[in-house]
Amino acid sequence: MLDKALSAVEKYNMLSPGAAVIAAVSGGADSMAMLLFLMKISERYSLSLTVAHVNHGLRGEEARRDEEYVRSFCEKNSLRFEVLHADVAALAKQSGETCEECGRRVRYEFFESIDKNAKIATAHTASDNAETMLFNLARGSSLKGLCGIPPVRGNIIRPLIFCTREDIEVFCRENSLDFVTDSTNLTLDYSRNKIRHIAVPALKEINSAFEENASHFSQNAALDEDFLEGETKSLLASAKKDGGFSCEALLSAHPAIRRRALLGAIKNVCPKSADFKTVNAVENILQGGGKIQLSPDIFAVSDGDIIRFKTPAKMSEEWSEDVEPECINGSVCHNGRVSICRVNKKVFFDTQKIHKDMLDYCIDCDRINGKVQVGSRRAGDKLTLAKRGCTKSLKKLFNEAHVPPESRCDVAVLRDESGVLWVEGFGADRRCRVGKNTENVLIIRREKQ
């Protein structure tokens, strides 16, 4: 075990001379073996060693026994000892975390509070690594989940990551090192224990070197993951386009990198939806366009050119206002959204610069029937386009013109008692379009908001 642990320390550059190290020690075989290993190499590296123990308040007398054992060991060996008493069950209930999540957070916050610049040594082993890989695989995992437990993450180091549980037990016997046993590790009440006591022994019957092989696989997987992640970041950077990502760039990439890029984009906006099924669905709308709901308020939206991951824009509100008779009779009327002004034909042609789109903002005033209103579209609204000679619903016209659903109520519609007179961006209905027989023109302009 000593050689394997030293190999891990050197391979991953876990320690430097004079390093301050906080050893997370529960009192179990793994953590006690790690502590003794650190004590053995302490002189070589001139380590400043602190032992940290957390009593989670979950196992009553057994937890007090563990604490006293670690405290006693530290006193006998003149080691600095720090302990935290926490009611993890109550804290988890308060925060909404599981006990496991809360316990982990509490532990690392405690370790950081002792010395934020120190290395934090935890006793994860090759056996733990194999169990984690199987657990991730059973729950559903990408390659990243099969990288197992990283030997180093930030200031956290795991010197026993190459050592199996058998290595630990032999080391403890050879060094007459006592340890305590957590009774909850012996039951089958937890998923990880089922993997430890049922799945791993079955796999070791097939190959006794299963844990070592799993360790080798996870190391190779970590290298592959690092390379693929770099390629994925490059793709996402080069594919950025107008607040989203170019569908063409994504589709031209290798499927492995494309899918990882989509997974990363989904994780960035909605981590809980980042799974195999969702990536498939989003990949399927890259070419033909479409919309996939990732959460109640987040969507992946593709038009075949750009895919965006966003919350839907706030829908514009419906509105409607009467147009006062004086506006029709000659006064300029402003209602904050549109201005309306009636002029006779001679004034119109004498004062306006007429261009091909000008008439799209005018109607024949004398063809208005009864009361006039301006507002947002209504269900069933139709417009007969003079240029095309066909009648279409506003819904269909908006769809054809790609007017965003959230903006449609903001489009101004002028109507009388016979129906739609004019629609902003589309022009006048055929029945009231300005023609050679028009005597009075109603000019409609959109006010700047």
Residue pairs with C-beta under 8 A, 6 or more apart in sequence:
1 33
1 37
1 160
1 163
1 167
1 168
1 170
1 171
2 37
2 40
2 171
4 160
4 162
4 163
4 167
5 34
5 37
5 159
5 160
5 162
5 163
6 41
7 162
8 14
8 151
8 158
8 159
8 160
8 161
8 162
9 15
9 41
9 157
9 159
11 151
12 151
12 152
12 157
13 152
14 119
14 151
14 152
14 157
14 159
15 21
15 41
15 45
15 47
15 119
15 157
16 45
17 45
17 46
18 45
18 46
18 47
18 48
19 45
19 46
19 47
19 48
19 118
19 119
20 47
20 48
20 50
20 115
20 117
20 118
20 119
21 38
21 47
21 48
21 49
21 50
21 118
21 119
21 120
21 121
21 157
22 50
22 51
22 52
22 82
22 111
22 114
22 115
22 118
22 119
22 120
22 121
23 31
23 34
23 35
23 38
23 49
23 50
23 51
23 52
23 121
24 31
24 52
24 54
24 107
24 111
24 120
24 121
24 122
24 123
25 31
25 32
25 34
25 35
25 51
25 52
25 53
25 70
25 123
26 53
26 54
26 66
26 70
26 123
26 180
26 182
27 53
27 66
27 67
27 69
27 70
27 179
27 180
28 123
28 179
28 180
28 181
28 182
28 185
29 165
29 168
29 169
29 172
29 179
29 181
30 123
30 124
30 125
30 128
30 160
30 165
30 168
31 122
31 123
32 73
32 172
32 177
32 178
32 179
33 123
33 160
33 163
33 168
33 171
33 172
33 177
33 179
34 121
34 122
34 123
34 159
34 160
35 51
35 73
36 171
36 175
36 177
37 159
37 160
37 171
38 47
38 49
38 121
38 159
39 49
39 77
39 79
41 47
42 49
48 118
49 79
49 80
50 79
50 80
50 81
50 82
50 114
50 115
50 118
51 70
51 74
51 79
51 80
51 81
51 82
52 82
52 83
52 84
52 110
52 111
52 114
53 66
53 67
53 70
53 71
53 81
53 82
53 83
53 84
54 83
54 84
54 86
54 103
54 106
54 107
54 110
55 63
55 64
55 66
55 67
55 83
55 84
55 85
55 86
56 63
56 86
56 88
56 103
56 106
57 63
57 85
57 86
57 87
57 88
57 89
58 88
58 89
58 99
58 103
59 66
59 182
59 183
59 184
62 182
62 183
65 180
66 180
66 182
67 83
69 178
69 179
69 180
70 81
71 81
71 83
73 79
74 80
74 81
75 81
82 110
82 114
84 106
84 110
86 103
86 106
86 110
88 99
88 102
88 103
88 106
89 99
91 97
91 102
91 106
92 98
92 99
92 101
92 102
92 103
95 102
97 105
108 120
111 118
111 120
112 120
117 155
118 155
119 155
119 156
119 157
120 155
120 156
120 157
121 156
121 157
121 158
121 159
122 156
122 157
122 158
123 158
123 160
124 149
124 158
124 160
124 161
125 160
125 161
125 163
125 164
125 165
125 167
125 168
126 160
126 161
126 162
126 163
126 164
126 167
126 211
126 212
126 214
126 215
127 164
127 165
127 196
127 200
127 211
128 149
129 148
129 149
129 161
129 211
129 214
129 215
129 218
130 148
130 200
130 210
130 211
130 214
130 215
131 192
131 195
131 196
131 200
132 148
132 149
133 145
133 146
133 148
133 214
133 217
133 218
134 195
134 199
134 200
135 191
135 192
135 195
136 145
136 146
137 145
137 146
138 191
138 195
139 145
140 275
140 276
142 260
142 263
143 221
143 224
143 225
143 228
144 225
146 217
146 218
146 221
147 218
147 221
147 222
147 225
148 214
148 215
148 218
148 221
148 222
149 158
149 161
149 218
150 158
150 222
151 157
151 158
151 161
152 158
160 168
161 215
162 215
163 171
164 211
164 212
165 211
171 177
172 178
172 179
184 190
184 193
185 193
185 196
186 193
187 193
188 194
188 197
188 198
200 210
200 211
203 210
204 210
204 211
207 213
228 256
228 257
228 260
229 260
231 257
231 260
232 257
232 260
232 261
232 264
235 249
235 250
235 253
235 257
235 258
235 261
236 245
236 261
236 264
236 265
238 249
239 245
239 246
239 249
239 250
239 261
240 246
241 249
241 306
242 306
243 306
243 308
243 310
244 306
244 307
244 308
244 309
245 261
245 265
245 306
245 307
245 308
246 305
246 306
247 286
247 287
247 302
247 304
247 305
247 306
247 307
248 305
250 258
250 261
250 262
250 286
250 307
251 258
251 286
251 287
253 261
258 283
259 279
259 283
262 279
262 282
262 283
263 274
263 279
265 300
265 309
266 273
266 274
266 278
266 279
266 282
266 294
266 300
266 309
267 274
268 309
269 294
269 298
269 309
269 310
270 294
270 295
270 298
270 309
272 295
273 294
273 295
273 298
278 292
278 294
281 292
282 292
282 300
282 307
284 290
285 291
285 292
285 300
285 302
285 307
286 302
286 304
286 307
287 304
288 304
289 302
289 303
289 304
290 301
290 302
291 299
291 300
291 301
291 302
292 299
292 300
293 299
294 300
294 309
297 311
297 312
298 309
298 310
298 311
299 309
299 310
299 311
299 312
300 307
300 308
300 309
301 307
301 308
301 309
301 310
302 308
303 402
312 406
313 404
313 406
313 407
314 406
315 405
315 406
315 409
316 376
316 406
316 407
316 408
316 409
316 410
317 376
317 409
318 375
318 376
318 409
319 337
319 375
319 376
319 409
320 373
320 374
320 375
320 376
321 335
321 337
321 373
321 374
321 375
322 371
322 372
322 373
323 333
323 335
323 340
323 372
323 373
323 374
323 414
324 331
324 333
326 333
327 333
327 340
327 341
327 342
327 372
328 340
328 342
328 365
328 368
328 372
328 442
329 342
330 342
330 343
331 341
331 342
332 339
332 340
332 341
333 339
333 340
333 341
334 447
335 374
335 447
336 447
337 374
337 412
337 446
337 447
337 449
338 374
338 412
338 414
338 424
338 444
338 445
338 446
338 447
339 444
339 445
339 447
340 374
340 414
340 442
340 443
340 444
340 445
341 442
341 443
342 365
342 440
342 441
342 442
342 443
343 351
343 440
343 441
343 443
344 439
344 440
344 441
345 438
345 439
345 440
345 441
348 362
348 441
348 443
352 358
352 443
359 427
359 428
359 433
359 434
360 426
360 427
360 428
361 422
361 427
361 443
361 444
361 445
362 428
362 434
362 441
362 442
362 443
362 444
363 414
363 421
363 422
363 428
363 429
363 432
363 433
363 434
363 441
363 442
363 444
364 428
364 432
364 433
364 434
364 435
364 438
364 440
364 441
364 442
365 440
365 441
365 442
366 438
366 439
366 440
367 431
367 432
368 416
368 421
368 432
368 442
369 416
369 417
369 418
370 416
370 417
370 418
371 416
371 417
372 414
372 415
372 416
372 421
373 414
373 415
373 416
374 412
374 413
374 414
374 415
375 412
375 413
375 415
376 408
376 409
376 410
376 411
376 412
376 413
377 394
377 395
377 398
377 408
377 409
377 411
377 413
377 423
378 413
380 393
381 393
381 394
381 413
381 415
381 419
381 420
382 391
382 392
382 393
382 394
382 419
382 420
383 391
383 392
383 394
383 397
383 420
383 423
383 426
383 429
384 390
384 391
384 429
384 430
384 431
385 391
385 392
385 426
385 427
385 430
386 427
386 428
386 429
386 430
386 433
387 427
389 430
392 400
394 413
394 420
394 423
397 423
397 426
398 408
398 411
401 425
401 426
403 411
403 425
411 423
411 424
411 425
412 423
412 424
412 444
412 446
413 420
413 422
413 423
413 424
414 420
414 421
414 422
414 423
414 444
415 421
418 431
419 429
420 429
421 428
421 429
421 432
422 428
422 429
422 432
422 444
424 444
424 446
427 433
428 434
434 441
